[in-house]
């Protein structure tokens, strides 16, 4: 049976030694494929099963030698939920608008990419992805040649190739000179651009900004691979293992009937991980070193100060160090305001002002408001309204610098009436445990 399969592949001009993916059209909605390898798309899974297990590339990866390719993939997905498994949404190129095989193919391959049927293996009779119909897929197998190099743009496999190509001896001189340290500012810039896009609700631009951020991740993995430290597979493995471990209510037998219970479980697991990490580092658990309390280990010092304060107080609260209600925070806020006003010198005022900000962040946390996001939104609103003030002044041939405070305030009140607060875009601070994986 294996020889029959290989003989059939030769009809398509494919050598078994080159490697090939064999997937049924119906399985495309639940099987990840790599357009960088040739794909034999068959009408249904019975064709794959009829080919026999001898050509199953999964057998060498630990799957049962008697399993079909489809069964081997299922065996590697034993952690699926009992409600029927994964949905199409979780795989590249699949979402609500691409829930059928044709839509998936058109998302992953260029419209003019050639396809060949067994009856017409020569290039002269080749069809294209755009010309395929659902009836074509149901009628016979189709060979889809691999996308080479920079053509493989719509799958997760193309970007690592791109990073390696940029760093090659004949690649980009600028990229070849970069290091982990030199890219730090670019990583922050791209992260903030994603943040800004989310805050503005500019969903059409979000895909581009996420791509820019993803490139930074892939580049850092490429640098590490060149140094022999780790590669992208280690990045995948690390985050997959961590998230599975922190979701025992999904991948284990732990019960979590509410979001609050999920958060408590998440923080408990993170605390255990920090304890293990501290023990492996030879440091005492619960005793802060030069970097601060062990409870705050893993918090990035590069976080914006308000975001750092928020996360720090979240961790303290998870250990029980928190006011039971808002009244305690309000009282503390009033106390810190008085101390700021009574501070005798600049150094004291700076310290008391910092204490006041810390309490304000805590107040926001208790109210479910992210201080960083709220301040950015308020700043953006101020900027929009001040731009309107400038426009009013220009229309009236008035210089802002010559206006009295009362005159400026009149313009400001007009701006407030015309420029809305846009409350719908004010970001909150939803208690999502996966928001911070550190």
C-alpha positions in Angstrom: 0.0 0.0 0.0 2.9 2.3 0.7 4.3 1.8 -2.7 0.9 2.6 -4.2 0.9 5.9 -2.3 4.4 6.8 -3.4 3.6 5.8 -7.0 0.5 8.1 -6.8 2.6 11.0 -5.5 5.0 10.6 -8.4 2.1 11.2 -10.7 2.1 14.7 -9.2 5.8 15.2 -9.6 6.5 14.7 -5.9 9.3 12.6 -4.4 8.6 11.0 -1.0 12.0 11.9 0.2 11.2 15.6 -0.3 8.3 15.4 2.3 4.7 16.1 1.8 1.6 16.9 3.8 -1.5 14.8 3.1 -4.7 16.4 4.5 -8.4 15.9 3.6 -10.3 19.0 2.5 -12.7 18.7 5.4 -9.8 18.4 7.9 -8.4 21.8 6.9 -10.6 23.6 9.4 -9.0 21.7 12.3 -5.5 20.7 11.1 -2.6 23.2 10.9 -0.6 23.0 7.7 2.6 24.6 6.6 2.4 26.2 3.1 6.2 25.8 3.0 5.8 22.1 2.3 3.9 20.5 -0.6 0.3 19.7 0.2 -1.7 16.8 -1.2 -5.3 17.8 -0.6 -7.6 14.8 -0.8 -11.4 14.7 -0.9 -11.9 13.0 2.4 -10.1 11.1 5.2 -10.9 7.7 3.7 -8.3 8.4 1.0 -5.7 9.0 3.7 -6.7 5.9 5.6 -6.6 3.8 2.4 -3.0 4.9 1.8 -1.9 2.9 4.8 0.3 3.8 7.7 3.6 3.2 6.0 3.9 6.7 4.7 2.8 8.3 7.9 5.5 10.9 8.8 4.0 11.0 12.4 5.1 7.4 13.1 8.7 8.6 13.6 7.5 11.2 16.1 6.2 8.7 18.6 2.7 8.0 17.1 1.4 4.5 16.9 2.8 2.8 13.7 -0.8 1.6 13.0 -2.3 5.0 13.2 -3.5 7.0 10.2 -2.2 10.5 9.8 -5.5 11.9 11.1 -5.5 9.6 14.1 -1.9 10.5 14.9 -2.8 14.2 15.0 -5.6 13.3 17.3 -3.3 11.4 19.5 -1.1 14.5 19.9 -4.2 16.5 20.9 -5.3 14.4 23.9 -5.8 17.6 26.0 -8.8 18.6 23.9 -11.9 19.3 25.9 -14.7 16.8 26.0 -17.1 19.1 24.1 -15.9 18.0 20.7 -12.4 19.5 20.6 -10.9 22.6 19.1 -12.8 25.1 16.9 -11.5 26.4 13.7 -10.8 29.8 15.2 -7.6 28.7 16.9 -5.6 27.8 13.8 -3.8 30.2 11.4 -6.1 31.4 8.6 -9.2 30.2 10.4 -11.9 32.4 11.9 -15.6 33.0 11.5 -15.2 34.3 7.9 -13.0 31.4 6.9 -14.8 28.4 8.1 -14.6 26.3 4.9 -11.6 24.7 3.1 -11.7 27.0 0.1 -11.6 30.2 2.3 -8.7 28.7 4.3 -6.7 27.9 1.1 -7.2 31.4 -0.2 -6.1 32.9 3.1 -2.8 30.9 3.2 -1.9 30.9 -0.5 -1.7 33.6 -3.2 -4.8 33.5 -5.5 -2.6 32.7 -8.6 -0.6 29.9 -6.8 -0.8 26.8 -9.1 -2.5 23.5 -8.1 -2.4 20.3 -10.1 -4.8 17.4 -10.5 -3.6 13.8 -11.1 -5.2 13.8 -14.5 -3.2 16.9 -15.5 0.2 16.8 -13.8 2.0 19.0 -16.3 2.3 22.7 -15.7 0.5 23.6 -18.9 -2.8 22.3 -17.5 -2.2 23.7 -14.0 -5.1 25.4 -12.2 -4.8 28.1 -9.6 -6.0 28.4 -6.0 -8.5 31.1 -7.1 -10.0 28.8 -9.7 -10.8 25.9 -7.4 -14.4 25.3 -6.3 -16.0 23.2 -3.6 -16.9 20.6 -6.3 -13.3 20.4 -7.4 -12.1 19.6 -3.9 -14.8 16.9 -3.5 -14.0 15.3 -6.9 -10.3 14.4 -6.7 -7.0 15.0 -5.0 -5.1 18.2 -5.7 -1.4 18.8 -5.3 -0.5 22.3 -4.0 3.2 23.1 -4.4 5.2 24.6 -1.6 5.5 28.3 -1.1 9.2 29.2 -1.2 10.9 31.6 1.1 9.4 35.1 1.2 6.2 33.8 -0.6 5.1 32.0 2.5 3.6 35.1 4.1 0.4 33.9 5.7 1.6 31.1 8.0 3.6 31.1 11.3 6.5 29.4 9.4 7.3 32.2 7.1 8.4 34.8 9.7 11.2 32.7 11.3 12.5 32.1 7.8 12.4 35.9 7.2 14.3 36.6 10.4 17.0 34.1 9.5 17.3 35.5 6.0 17.7 39.0 7.2 20.6 37.8 9.5 22.3 35.7 6.8 25.8 36.7 5.6 24.2 38.1 2.4 21.2 39.6 4.3 20.5 43.1 5.5 23.5 45.0 6.9 21.4 46.8 9.5 19.7 43.6 10.8 23.1 41.8 10.9 24.4 44.5 13.3 21.5 44.4 15.8 21.7 42.7 19.2 19.2 42.0 22.0 20.2 45.2 23.6 20.0 47.4 20.5 16.4 46.2 19.8 15.1 47.0 23.2 13.8 50.4 22.3 12.1 49.0 19.2 10.4 46.3 21.3 9.0 49.0 23.6 7.9 51.2 20.6 6.1 48.4 18.9 4.4 47.4 22.2 3.2 50.9 22.7 1.9 51.2 19.2 -0.2 48.1 19.8 -1.5 49.6 23.0 -2.3 52.9 21.2 -4.2 51.0 18.5 -6.2 49.1 21.0 -7.0 52.3 22.9 -8.1 54.1 19.8 -10.3 51.2 18.8 -8.5 51.1 15.4 -9.1 47.4 14.8 -8.2 47.4 11.1 -4.7 48.6 12.0 -4.3 46.1 14.8 -3.2 43.2 12.6 -0.3 45.3 11.2 0.8 46.5 14.7 0.6 43.0 16.1 2.8 41.8 13.2 5.4 44.5 14.0 5.5 43.3 17.6 5.6 39.7 16.6 8.7 40.4 14.4 10.5 41.6 17.5 9.8 38.3 19.3 11.0 36.3 16.3 14.2 38.4 15.9 15.2 37.9 19.5 14.6 34.2 19.2 16.8 34.2 16.1 19.6 36.0 17.9 19.4 33.5 20.7 19.5 30.6 18.2 22.6 32.0 16.6 24.3 32.1 20.0 23.2 28.5 20.7 21.1 29.6 23.8 17.5 28.8 22.6 15.4 29.0 19.6 11.8 29.8 18.7 10.7 26.2 19.5 11.8 26.9 23.1 9.8 30.1 23.2 6.7 28.1 22.0 7.4 25.3 24.5 7.9 27.7 27.4 4.7 29.6 27.0 2.6 26.6 26.1 3.9 24.7 29.1 3.3 27.6 31.4 -0.2 28.4 30.2 -1.3 24.7 30.4 0.2 24.4 33.9 -1.7 27.6 35.0 -5.0 26.3 33.6 -5.6 23.1 35.6 -9.4 23.8 35.3 -9.0 23.3 31.5 -6.2 20.7 31.2 -6.6 19.0 34.6 -9.2 18.1 37.1 -9.3 21.3 39.1 -12.7 23.0 39.4 -13.1 26.7 38.8 -16.7 27.9 38.7 -16.0 31.6 38.5 -13.5 34.2 37.2 -12.5 35.0 40.8 -11.6 31.3 41.4 -9.6 31.2 38.2 -7.6 34.3 39.3 -7.0 32.8 42.8 -5.7 29.6 41.3 -3.6 31.5 38.8 -1.9 33.6 41.5 -1.4 30.5 43.7 0.3 28.7 40.9 2.5 31.7 40.1 3.5 32.0 43.8 4.5 28.3 43.8 6.5 28.9 40.6 8.3 31.9 42.2 9.1 29.8 45.3 10.6 27.1 43.1 12.6 29.7 41.1 13.8 31.3 44.3 14.9 27.9 45.7 16.8 27.1 42.5 18.5 30.5 42.6 19.6 29.8 46.2 17.6 32.7 47.7 15.2 32.7 50.6 11.6 32.7 49.8 9.7 35.7 51.2 12.9 37.7 51.9 13.6 40.5 49.6 17.1 41.0 48.2 18.6 44.0 46.6 15.8 44.0 43.9 13.0 44.1 46.5 10.4 41.6 47.9 10.4 38.1 46.6 6.6 38.5 46.0 7.4 41.1 43.3 10.1 39.0 41.6 9.5 38.7 37.9 8.0 42.2 37.6 9.8 44.0 34.8 11.6 47.1 36.0 11.1 48.5 32.5 7.3 48.7 33.0 5.8 52.2 33.1 5.8 53.3 36.8 2.0 53.3 37.1 1.7 49.9 35.5 4.5 48.6 37.8 2.7 50.0 40.9 -0.5 48.4 39.8 1.0 45.0 39.3 2.9 45.3 42.6 -0.2 46.1 44.5 -2.1 43.3 42.8 0.5 40.8 44.1 0.4 42.3 47.6 -3.4 42.0 47.6 -3.3 38.4 46.5 -1.3 37.7 49.7 -4.0 39.5 51.8 -2.2 42.9 52.1 -5.1 45.0 51.0 -7.9 47.3 52.3 -11.2 45.4 52.7 -13.1 48.2 51.1 -12.9 51.6 49.4 -13.2 53.6 52.6 -9.8 52.6 53.8 -8.2 53.7 50.5 -10.1 57.0 50.5 -8.9 57.7 54.1 -5.3 56.9 53.1 -5.6 59.2 50.0 -6.7 62.1 52.2 -3.9 61.4 54.6 -1.3 61.4 51.9 -2.7 64.7 50.4 -2.3 66.4 53.7 1.2 65.1 54.1 2.1 66.4 50.7 0.8 69.9 51.5 2.7 69.9 54.8 6.0 68.7 53.3 8.8 71.1 54.4 11.2 70.8 51.5 11.5 69.6 47.9 12.8 66.1 48.8 9.9 65.5 51.2 7.4 66.8 48.6 8.8 64.4 46.0 8.5 61.5 48.4 5.0 62.4 49.6 3.9 63.0 46.0 5.1 59.5 45.1 3.1 58.1 48.1 0.0 59.9 46.9 0.4 58.5 43.4 0.8 55.0 44.8 -2.5 55.3 46.7 -4.2 56.7 43.6 -3.1 53.6 41.7 -4.4 51.4 44.5 -7.7 53.3 44.4 -8.0 52.6 40.6 -7.2 49.0 41.2 -10.0 48.7 43.8 -12.4 50.3 41.3 -11.2 48.1 38.4 -9.4 50.9 36.6 -6.0 50.6 35.1 -4.2 53.8 36.2 -1.8 53.8 33.2 -4.6 53.4 30.7 -6.8 56.0 32.5 -4.0 58.6 32.5 -3.2 57.9 28.8 -6.9 58.4 28.0 -7.1 61.6 30.0 -4.0 62.9 28.3 -5.4 62.1 24.9 -8.7 63.8 25.8 -6.8 66.9 27.0 -4.8 66.9 23.7 -7.9 66.7 21.6 -9.6 69.5 23.5 -6.5 71.7 23.4 -6.3 71.2 19.7 -9.9 72.5 19.5 -8.9 75.5 21.6 -6.1 76.3 19.2 -8.5 76.0 16.2 -11.0 78.4 17.9 -8.2 80.9 18.6 -7.0 80.7 15.0 -10.5 81.2 13.6 -10.9 84.3 15.8 -7.4 85.6 15.0 -6.5 85.5 18.6 -3.1 84.5 20.0 -3.4 82.1 22.9 -0.4 83.8 24.6 -2.2 87.1 24.8 -5.4 85.8 26.4 -6.1 86.0 30.1 -6.8 82.9 32.1 -10.5 83.7 31.9 -10.3 84.0 28.2 -8.5 80.7 27.9 -11.1 79.1 30.2 -13.9 80.4 28.0 -12.3 78.7 24.9 -11.7 75.5 27.0 -15.4 75.4 28.0 -16.4 75.6 24.3 -13.9 72.8 23.6 -15.4 70.6 26.4 -18.9 71.1 24.9 -17.7 70.1 21.4 -15.1 67.3 22.1 -16.7 64.3 23.8 -15.1 62.4 26.6 -15.4 59.2 24.5 -16.0 57.1 27.6 -16.5 53.9 25.6 -12.7 53.9 24.9 -11.6 54.4 28.4 -9.7 51.2 29.3 -10.6 49.3 32.4 -8.6 46.8 34.3 -10.3 43.5 33.8 -8.9 40.9 36.1 -7.7 38.5 33.4 -5.1 36.2 34.8 -3.4 35.8 31.4 -2.9 39.5 31.1 0.4 39.1 33.0 2.3 35.8 32.5 5.4 36.8 34.6 
